[in-house]
Amino acid sequence: MARALVAGIFDAESHWRDEKLALLPAVRDKERERIVMAMDELMFPFCGSGDGLLTRFAMEDAHKAYLTSLGFSFEHLVWKEPEAAPNLFEAMASDPQRDEQYGAFDILSPFSVVPYTHEVIAKYQYETELPAIDKVKRVNSKIYSTLLTCKLLGKSFGQPVYSAEKLLILGHSLLAEHGPFLIKDPFGVSGKGNMLLKSQPSLERVASYIRKQEGEGKATAFVIEPFMEVECDFSCQFNIMRNGSFHLLGLQKMLNKQFAYLGSESMEEEECRVLERAGYFDVMIQAANDLFKDGYFGPVCIDSMVLKDGTLVPIVEINARKSMGFINQRLDETLQTNGKKGFFTYGSVGFGERFDYEWWLDELKKHDILYPNRKGNGIFPLSSATLFAGVPGPGKSSSASGNLFKGRLYMTIIADHLQERERYLEQMRFSFEAKGGKWYS
């Protein structure tokens, strides 16, 4: 049986983005960047027995033992370097020291196709076929999804802008006709790369910021669209097979706040039937056909929404890669053997010093919070490295500066109803803060 090496990065958009493009105003958050780098540990549901998971940071031994107890068995490999590589595949392609270790696998299973992914496949002679990187970049752009929507449906809420001057003209028109509007970076990600503009002065400030970059030789490419009141965000996960055939995996309802992803859960069958009657899946198949014609095959997650007036918007943006929805889909496939499903989410936390993860799992189990508890429900922690990615090392404390270390705990909450889910989350928050930590969300 072929063994897969599961590896990848969760900020693929930053590697697809052309450095010659103008940027929206933003503040860099180095702690957030480090947490995102540690998110590669969330790919463990894609591993089968005998497969390997390569991560930038070590996972806690107690966390790996917990995952094993739930049936997730894999070989864990860690990229042991003083500094985590922004592009793991670039580092793998140039590193000669681990050839035997990585060469023991037969195929590469990446989260997304980024620069140097093909070079790694060639180096280790993996039996893996992937689309060309230029095709991947093209179909992941929000400009591509905007134009494809217009082609398939005859209209699109969004429209591309290619200069600061055009942004001003169209922005003034949108403010006058619709009120607030969004400006989107073509390779923006959850919580980054989107700006809500509500007034003429704010529009003029952003246009001036972009105009200055144009004067420095940068090119402008954004998408603008009216701000819409959303009733429901959801996403469709499917695979485009190598022969172009469409393979539906499922639908995920998403919880978003201020353009940032907060969680997802598998959609109920009746909700799926409503979408089917509305012709939603016909649009997904048409989109898949166009993606394939444009050179892409592999995993796709299309974000969609229903507006408060009942309007169905089939394509908000296209993510031609795996996604959080894919992860939750795989987790639910495992949970379904016990008649369960989960709500995939995370908590942003702060703490003064690194704590004992094994001890904390024991605390959660003692208080009947840890999955599976006596009811077969509870909170299933999915990550340990994302908690400690911002901590310099053992024994370090933040007390000198007065600032807490930032971390993030990804988890799936298994509960029979919403009130039980909220109770588990409240108990988790209390457990964390009782030990001196801070639970932000």
Disulfide bonds with the S-S distance in Angstrom:
none
